[in-house]
């Protein structure tokens, strides 16, 4: 997906050592952020992070998608049944944050996740939702490759329609956190900055369906 404050000040970042003359600039650090706090209300209260997919919890698949797409470090926000998810899902090397306000909607989980990235040294983050297994590493890699600066803003597109995953440059995190509320996530911020978003077509490598209802579970078979 902590105690989100919505603080609009930019997060402090560690200074990078000076490069020797003539050396290449350091490669940008694009982290991954998995929002996996949902309780699956329309799925009978089955936490989405633990839905079985290819024999393992959905959260494991999503973490692997971010890593295979070139993102690191990977941060994970849990909420519903967080203790069970920690016990049943293997999330080695991930920075795991628990959002006690997960039931208030995706906005609080996004704030928790961005807060956990403060001080990480990441230049940008690719945000992925746990309930979209049709989005694979190829789509993540394409969106991550759209990073140009700490103010970058990019999103996957499907037939020209904006969707997930989304890339947020580090200089955007404070603004996104301040506007994230309810179940909107970064929607309000992205709408306000629509003209600044780089759309990355991913319809040929991914499917952007959600797992929200019992009928959607067919996608996990």
C-alpha positions as CSV (number, residue, x, y, z in Angstrom):
1,X,0.0,0.0,0.0
2,X,2.1,4.3,9.1
3,X,0.5,7.4,9.8
4,X,0.0,9.4,6.6
5,X,0.0,13.2,7.2
6,X,-0.4,14.5,3.6
7,X,2.7,16.7,4.2
8,X,3.4,18.6,1.1
9,X,7.1,19.1,1.7
10,X,9.5,17.1,-0.5
11,X,11.0,14.1,1.2
12,X,14.7,14.4,2.1
13,X,17.0,12.3,0.0
14,X,20.5,11.2,0.8
15,X,23.3,13.0,-1.0
16,X,25.1,11.0,-3.7
17,X,28.8,10.9,-3.8
18,X,30.6,13.0,-6.4
19,X,31.5,11.2,-9.6
20,X,35.1,11.1,-10.8
21,X,35.7,13.3,-13.8
22,X,34.8,11.6,-17.0
23,X,32.7,8.9,-15.4
24,X,29.2,8.1,-16.6
25,X,26.2,9.4,-14.6
26,X,24.8,6.8,-12.1
27,X,21.8,5.0,-13.5
28,X,18.5,6.3,-12.1
29,X,16.9,4.2,-9.3
30,X,13.3,3.3,-10.2
31,X,11.7,1.6,-7.2
32,X,8.6,-0.5,-7.3
33,X,5.5,0.1,-5.1
34,X,2.9,-2.7,-4.8
35,X,-0.5,-1.7,-3.2
36,X,-1.8,-4.9,-1.7
37,X,-3.9,-3.8,1.2
38,X,-7.4,-4.5,-0.2
39,X,-9.8,-6.7,1.8
40,X,-11.8,-8.1,-1.2
41,X,-15.2,-6.9,0.2
42,X,-17.0,-8.1,-3.0
43,X,-15.0,-11.3,-2.9
44,X,-16.5,-12.4,0.4
45,X,-13.7,-10.7,2.4
46,X,-10.9,-12.7,0.9
47,X,-7.7,-10.5,1.0
48,X,-6.6,-9.8,-2.5
49,X,-3.0,-10.3,-1.7
50,X,-3.7,-13.9,-0.8
51,X,-5.8,-14.9,-3.8
52,X,-4.2,-17.9,-5.4
53,X,-2.6,-17.4,-8.8
54,X,-0.6,-20.1,-10.5
55,X,-0.3,-21.9,-7.2
56,X,1.0,-19.0,-5.1
57,X,-0.5,-15.8,-3.5
58,X,-1.2,-13.0,-5.9
59,X,1.1,-10.7,-3.9
60,X,4.1,-12.9,-4.8
61,X,3.3,-12.7,-8.5
62,X,3.0,-8.9,-8.4
63,X,6.3,-8.5,-6.6
64,X,8.0,-10.7,-9.2
65,X,6.4,-8.6,-11.9
66,X,7.9,-5.4,-10.5
67,X,11.4,-7.0,-10.1
68,X,11.3,-8.6,-13.5
69,X,10.3,-5.3,-14.9
70,X,13.6,-3.8,-13.6
71,X,12.2,-2.0,-10.4
72,X,14.1,-2.0,-7.2
73,X,13.9,-1.8,-4.3
74,X,10.3,-3.1,-4.1
75,X,8.0,-1.7,-1.4
76,X,4.8,-3.4,-0.5
77,X,1.8,-1.9,1.4
78,X,-0.4,-4.5,3.3
79,X,-3.6,-3.9,5.1
80,X,-6.3,-6.5,5.3
81,X,-5.1,-9.6,7.1
82,X,-1.6,-8.2,7.1
83,X,-0.3,-10.8,9.5
84,X,-1.6,-13.7,7.3
85,X,-0.1,-12.2,4.2
86,X,3.3,-11.9,5.9
87,X,3.0,-15.5,7.0
88,X,1.7,-17.0,3.7
89,X,3.3,-14.9,1.0
90,X,7.0,-15.0,0.4
91,X,8.2,-11.4,0.0
92,X,12.0,-11.6,0.4
93,X,13.9,-8.4,0.1
94,X,10.8,-6.3,0.1
95,X,10.2,-3.3,2.4
96,X,6.8,-4.1,3.8
97,X,4.6,-1.4,5.3
98,X,1.2,-2.0,7.1
99,X,-1.5,0.6,6.5
100,X,-3.9,0.5,9.5
101,X,-6.3,2.8,7.6
102,X,-6.5,0.5,4.5
103,X,-10.3,0.3,4.8
104,X,-10.6,4.0,4.0
105,X,-9.4,3.3,0.4
106,X,-6.4,3.2,-1.9
107,X,-5.5,6.8,-1.1
108,X,-4.2,6.0,2.4
109,X,-2.2,3.0,1.1
110,X,-0.6,5.1,-1.6
111,X,0.4,7.7,1.0
112,X,1.8,4.9,3.2
113,X,3.8,3.5,0.4
114,X,5.3,6.9,-0.7
115,X,6.1,7.7,2.9
116,X,8.1,4.4,3.1
117,X,10.1,5.5,0.1
118,X,11.3,8.7,1.8
119,X,15.1,8.5,2.2
120,X,15.4,5.5,-0.1
121,X,17.3,7.4,-2.7
122,X,14.9,6.4,-5.5
123,X,14.5,8.8,-8.4
124,X,11.0,7.5,-9.3
125,X,8.6,4.7,-8.4
126,X,6.4,2.5,-10.5
127,X,3.1,1.9,-8.7
128,X,1.3,-1.5,-9.4
129,X,-2.0,-2.8,-8.0
130,X,-2.0,-6.3,-6.6
131,X,-5.4,-7.2,-8.3
132,X,-4.2,-6.7,-11.9
133,X,-2.3,-9.9,-12.8
134,X,-2.8,-9.3,-16.5
135,X,-0.1,-6.6,-16.2
136,X,3.3,-8.3,-16.6
137,X,6.9,-7.4,-16.5
138,X,7.0,-6.1,-20.1
139,X,4.4,-3.4,-19.3
140,X,6.3,-2.4,-16.1
141,X,9.6,-2.2,-18.0
142,X,8.0,0.0,-20.6
143,X,6.6,2.4,-18.1
144,X,9.8,2.5,-16.1
145,X,11.8,3.3,-19.2
146,X,9.7,6.5,-19.5
147,X,11.7,8.0,-16.6
148,X,13.6,11.1,-17.6
149,X,13.9,13.1,-14.4
150,X,12.7,13.3,-10.8
151,X,9.7,15.2,-12.1
152,X,8.7,12.5,-14.6
153,X,5.1,11.4,-14.8
154,X,4.1,8.4,-17.0
155,X,1.4,5.8,-17.2
156,X,0.5,2.8,-19.2
157,X,-2.1,3.2,-21.8
158,X,-4.5,0.6,-23.3
159,X,-5.8,1.6,-26.7
160,X,-4.9,5.2,-25.7
161,X,-6.8,5.0,-22.4
162,X,-4.7,5.7,-19.3
163,X,-4.3,2.9,-16.7
164,X,-1.7,1.2,-14.5
165,X,1.1,0.9,-13.8
166,X,2.0,4.5,-13.2
167,X,5.5,6.1,-12.8
168,X,5.9,9.0,-10.4
169,X,9.1,10.9,-10.3
170,X,10.3,11.6,-6.7
171,X,9.6,15.3,-7.0
172,X,5.9,14.3,-7.5
173,X,5.5,12.3,-4.4
174,X,4.5,15.1,-2.0
175,X,1.9,16.4,-4.4
176,X,0.4,13.0,-5.0
177,X,0.3,12.2,-1.2
178,X,-1.4,15.5,-0.5
179,X,-4.2,14.8,-3.0
180,X,-4.6,11.1,-2.4
181,X,-7.8,10.3,-0.5
182,X,-10.6,7.8,-0.4
183,X,-10.4,5.2,-3.1
184,X,-9.0,7.6,-5.7
185,X,-5.3,6.9,-5.3
186,X,-3.3,9.2,-7.6
187,X,-6.4,9.9,-9.8
188,X,-6.9,13.5,-8.7
189,X,-3.3,14.4,-9.1
190,X,-3.0,12.8,-12.5
191,X,-6.2,14.5,-13.7
192,X,-4.8,17.9,-12.6
193,X,-1.5,17.2,-14.4
194,X,-2.9,15.4,-17.4
195,X,-0.9,17.4,-20.0
196,X,2.4,16.4,-18.2
197,X,1.8,12.6,-18.4
198,X,3.7,10.5,-20.9
199,X,1.4,7.7,-22.0
200,X,3.1,4.4,-22.8
201,X,1.0,2.1,-24.9
202,X,1.0,-1.4,-23.3
203,X,-2.1,-2.9,-24.9
204,X,0.0,-5.3,-26.9
205,X,1.8,-6.8,-23.9
206,X,-0.8,-6.6,-21.0
207,X,-4.4,-6.7,-20.0
208,X,-5.6,-4.2,-17.4
209,X,-8.5,-6.0,-15.9
210,X,-9.2,-5.9,-12.1
211,X,-10.0,-8.8,-9.7
212,X,-13.0,-7.2,-7.9
213,X,-15.9,-9.6,-8.1
214,X,-16.5,-13.4,-8.0
215,X,-16.9,-13.3,-11.8
216,X,-13.4,-11.8,-12.1
217,X,-11.8,-14.8,-10.4
218,X,-11.9,-16.6,-13.8
219,X,-8.9,-14.6,-14.7
220,X,-6.9,-16.4,-12.0
221,X,-7.6,-19.9,-13.4
